[in-house]
Amino acid sequence: MSDTPLIGQVCVSCRPGMPTLTKDEIAEYMPQTPGWALSDDGKWIRRDFKFKDYMEGIDFLNKVSAIAEAEGHHPDYRGGWGKLTLELTTHAIHGLSKNDFILAAKINALLD
């Protein structure tokens, strides 16, 4: 594991057949991504966000989109007035990769 915090790392391209994170790796990364919840099957992480109105949520999603595009790793999202849910998984490997936690850390930094 790298000594560099997740927020200081960059996403790397994943290919089918690469291993998903182990339970120990997930346990190491979860504390670095507060507010994100692990799915029961351990294949994705999710965070719910609340905003004062519709446009604040859209503005936040646009900021997330810019980071996601720069990293080449994109969350699934859904939302509505004053709310947004983001889910991260690595579709190429059908589970979690380090990229999911790197992106989660960078999304969290938008709230600081």
Order of alpha helices (4+ residues) and beta strands (2+ residues): alpha-beta-beta-alpha-beta-beta-alpha
